[in-house]
């Protein structure tokens, strides 16, 4: 094999100066972390709200939740990203659309990717929350109402705390997926970890070192998340209803 390995390339200065190729990779990692965590907050909030709507007796409200899931789960993630980044600014009122286009391009890319990932993952979180609530004995809802709690209070104090304890394992999978899916943001120019890896290849012609580093970084991230979520699962597990990761 005629390939010349050069792990020291990460310490070399980039042509523009000011940082090394390792600095590029660390910058990409920070962007991936910021994008994934902010999108996860959106996914958890929106997904939980829609999951609750899916389980209420009102047909109109449950229909809104079902429509949200069908819309965001059945359109490919990449298509959704292009819609948020390229199409939506053109559909906004002219003044608002122009204001969006005039902000920092990096902020435009980050915002579009964050909203897209958040709503896409939120549809999956919605189904996890719905299944968690549906798995609870019907008597828990009736007991909350019998104690004088309103419908929203019953969800807040009785159903959701139990449902979330049950669905920690599938939520862990969705949390991992949002980190992996963040790589699609490179298609609109956002320099997250995978994009920085490709940029390093373009400048150095050292593809193996670059993508081995990217792969190992994602593996370490996944291992850290799995470890933390396993500990959380052990702390909140409901006796007799403990789940295991697949």
C-alpha positions as CSV (number, residue, x, y, z in Angstrom):
1,X,0.0,0.0,0.0
2,X,1.5,3.3,-1.1
3,X,-0.3,5.5,1.4
4,X,1.8,7.7,3.7
5,X,0.4,8.0,7.2
6,X,1.0,11.3,8.9
7,X,-0.8,11.7,12.3
8,X,1.2,14.8,12.9
9,X,-0.9,16.6,10.3
10,X,-3.3,17.5,13.0
11,X,-0.7,19.8,14.6
12,X,0.2,21.5,11.4
13,X,-1.0,25.1,10.8
14,X,-3.9,25.6,8.4
15,X,-3.0,27.7,5.3
16,X,-4.9,30.8,6.6
17,X,-3.0,30.6,9.9
18,X,-4.3,31.2,13.4
19,X,-5.0,27.6,14.2
20,X,-4.1,24.0,13.5
21,X,-6.0,21.3,11.7
22,X,-6.7,19.9,15.2
23,X,-8.3,23.3,16.0
24,X,-10.5,22.8,13.0
25,X,-11.6,19.4,14.3
26,X,-12.3,20.8,17.8
27,X,-14.3,23.6,16.3
28,X,-16.4,21.1,14.4
29,X,-16.9,19.1,17.6
30,X,-18.1,22.1,19.5
31,X,-20.5,23.0,16.7
32,X,-21.8,19.4,16.6
33,X,-22.3,19.5,20.4
34,X,-24.1,22.8,20.3
35,X,-26.3,21.9,17.4
36,X,-27.2,18.5,18.8
37,X,-28.0,19.6,22.4
38,X,-30.0,22.7,21.3
39,X,-32.0,20.5,18.8
40,X,-32.5,17.9,21.6
41,X,-34.1,20.5,23.8
42,X,-36.5,21.5,21.0
43,X,-37.2,17.8,20.3
44,X,-37.9,17.0,24.0
45,X,-40.2,20.0,24.5
46,X,-42.2,19.7,21.3
47,X,-42.2,15.9,21.3
48,X,-43.5,15.7,24.9
49,X,-46.2,18.3,24.1
50,X,-47.3,16.4,21.0
51,X,-47.1,13.1,22.8
52,X,-49.5,14.3,25.4
53,X,-51.9,15.6,22.7
54,X,-51.8,12.1,21.1
55,X,-53.3,10.6,24.3
56,X,-56.0,13.2,25.2
57,X,-59.6,12.2,24.5
58,X,-60.3,15.3,22.3
59,X,-60.2,14.1,18.7
60,X,-59.1,17.5,17.3
61,X,-56.1,17.8,19.7
62,X,-55.0,14.2,19.2
63,X,-55.4,14.8,15.4
64,X,-52.9,17.7,15.6
65,X,-50.4,15.4,17.3
66,X,-51.0,12.7,14.7
67,X,-50.6,15.2,11.8
68,X,-47.3,16.4,13.3
69,X,-45.9,12.9,13.5
70,X,-47.0,11.9,10.0
71,X,-45.6,15.1,8.5
72,X,-42.2,15.1,10.1
73,X,-41.6,11.3,10.1
74,X,-42.5,10.8,6.4
75,X,-40.4,13.5,4.8
76,X,-36.7,12.6,4.5
77,X,-34.5,14.6,6.9
78,X,-32.3,16.0,4.1
79,X,-35.4,17.3,2.3
80,X,-36.7,18.9,5.5
81,X,-33.3,20.6,6.0
82,X,-33.3,22.1,2.5
83,X,-36.9,23.4,3.0
84,X,-35.9,25.1,6.3
85,X,-32.7,26.6,4.8
86,X,-33.6,27.4,1.2
87,X,-37.4,27.5,0.9
88,X,-38.8,28.9,4.2
89,X,-37.0,32.3,4.0
90,X,-38.7,32.8,0.6
91,X,-42.1,32.1,2.1
92,X,-41.8,34.5,5.0
93,X,-43.1,38.1,4.7
94,X,-40.6,40.0,2.6
95,X,-39.3,42.1,5.5
96,X,-38.8,39.2,7.8
97,X,-37.2,37.0,5.0
98,X,-34.8,39.7,4.1
99,X,-33.8,40.2,7.7
100,X,-33.1,36.5,8.1
101,X,-30.9,36.5,4.9
102,X,-28.9,39.4,6.2
103,X,-27.8,37.8,9.4
104,X,-24.5,35.9,9.7
105,X,-24.4,32.9,7.3
106,X,-23.2,30.6,10.1
107,X,-26.1,31.7,12.2
108,X,-28.5,31.0,9.3
109,X,-27.1,27.5,8.8
110,X,-27.1,26.7,12.5
111,X,-30.7,28.0,13.1
112,X,-32.1,26.1,10.1
113,X,-30.3,22.9,11.1
114,X,-31.3,23.2,14.8
115,X,-35.0,23.7,14.0
116,X,-35.0,20.9,11.4
117,X,-33.3,18.4,13.6
118,X,-35.4,19.4,16.6
119,X,-38.7,19.0,14.9
120,X,-37.7,15.8,13.0
121,X,-36.5,14.2,16.2
122,X,-39.5,15.6,18.1
123,X,-41.8,13.5,16.0
124,X,-40.0,10.4,17.2
125,X,-39.9,11.6,20.8
126,X,-43.7,12.2,20.5
127,X,-44.3,8.5,19.7
128,X,-42.1,7.4,22.6
129,X,-44.0,9.7,25.0
130,X,-47.3,8.5,23.7
131,X,-46.4,4.8,24.1
132,X,-45.1,5.5,27.6
133,X,-48.4,7.1,28.6
134,X,-50.4,4.4,26.9
135,X,-48.5,1.7,28.8
136,X,-49.6,3.0,32.2
137,X,-52.6,1.4,33.8
138,X,-55.8,3.4,33.1
139,X,-56.4,3.6,36.8
140,X,-53.6,6.1,37.3
141,X,-55.4,8.7,35.2
142,X,-58.7,8.0,37.0
143,X,-57.0,8.2,40.4
144,X,-55.5,11.6,39.6
145,X,-58.9,12.9,38.5
146,X,-60.6,11.4,41.5
147,X,-58.1,13.3,43.7
148,X,-59.4,16.5,42.3
149,X,-56.6,17.1,39.8
150,X,-57.5,18.7,36.5
151,X,-56.6,17.0,33.2
152,X,-53.3,18.9,32.8
153,X,-52.4,18.5,36.4
154,X,-53.0,14.7,36.1
155,X,-50.5,14.6,33.2
156,X,-48.0,16.8,35.0
157,X,-48.0,15.1,38.4
158,X,-49.1,11.6,37.7
159,X,-48.8,10.4,34.1
160,X,-45.7,12.1,32.7
161,X,-43.3,11.4,35.6
162,X,-44.1,7.7,35.3
163,X,-44.0,7.7,31.5
164,X,-40.6,9.3,31.3
165,X,-39.1,6.9,33.7
166,X,-40.3,4.0,31.5
167,X,-39.1,5.5,28.2
168,X,-35.5,6.4,29.2
169,X,-34.1,3.6,27.0
170,X,-35.8,4.6,23.8
171,X,-35.1,8.2,24.5
172,X,-31.4,7.3,24.8
173,X,-31.6,6.0,21.2
174,X,-33.2,9.2,20.0
175,X,-30.5,11.2,21.8
176,X,-27.8,9.3,20.1
177,X,-29.5,9.6,16.7
178,X,-29.6,13.4,16.9
179,X,-25.8,13.5,17.2
180,X,-25.4,11.2,14.2
181,X,-28.1,13.1,12.2
182,X,-26.3,16.4,12.8
183,X,-23.8,15.4,10.1
184,X,-26.5,16.3,7.4
185,X,-26.0,19.9,8.4
186,X,-22.8,19.9,6.3
187,X,-25.0,19.8,3.2
188,X,-26.0,23.5,3.8
189,X,-22.4,24.5,4.6
190,X,-22.4,24.2,8.4
191,X,-18.9,23.2,9.5
192,X,-19.7,20.6,12.1
193,X,-17.4,17.6,12.9
194,X,-17.9,15.6,9.7
195,X,-17.7,18.7,7.5
196,X,-14.4,19.7,9.2
197,X,-13.1,16.2,8.5
198,X,-13.9,16.5,4.8
199,X,-12.3,20.0,4.8
200,X,-9.1,18.6,6.3
201,X,-9.0,16.0,3.5
202,X,-9.4,18.7,0.9
203,X,-6.4,20.6,2.3
204,X,-4.1,17.8,3.3
205,X,-5.0,14.7,1.2
206,X,-4.8,12.6,4.4
207,X,-8.3,11.0,4.3
208,X,-7.6,8.0,6.6
209,X,-6.3,10.1,9.5
210,X,-9.2,12.5,9.1
211,X,-12.0,10.1,9.0
212,X,-10.5,7.8,11.6
213,X,-10.4,10.8,14.0
214,X,-14.0,11.7,13.1
215,X,-15.2,8.1,13.6
216,X,-13.4,7.7,17.0
217,X,-14.8,11.0,18.2
218,X,-18.4,10.0,17.4
219,X,-17.8,6.6,19.0
220,X,-16.5,8.3,22.2
221,X,-19.5,10.6,22.2
222,X,-21.8,7.7,21.9
223,X,-20.0,5.8,24.7
224,X,-20.2,8.8,27.0
225,X,-23.9,9.3,26.3
226,X,-24.7,5.6,26.8
227,X,-22.9,5.6,30.1
228,X,-24.7,8.7,31.4
229,X,-28.1,7.4,30.2
230,X,-27.5,4.0,31.7
231,X,-26.8,5.6,35.1
232,X,-30.0,7.8,34.7
233,X,-32.0,4.7,33.8
234,X,-30.8,2.9,36.9
235,X,-31.7,5.8,39.1
236,X,-35.3,6.3,37.7
237,X,-36.2,2.7,36.8
238,X,-39.7,1.7,37.8
239,X,-39.6,-1.6,39.8
240,X,-41.0,-4.4,37.6
241,X,-40.9,-2.3,34.4
242,X,-37.1,-1.9,33.8
243,X,-36.1,-1.8,30.2
244,X,-33.0,-2.7,28.4
245,X,-31.3,-1.0,25.4
246,X,-31.4,-2.9,22.2
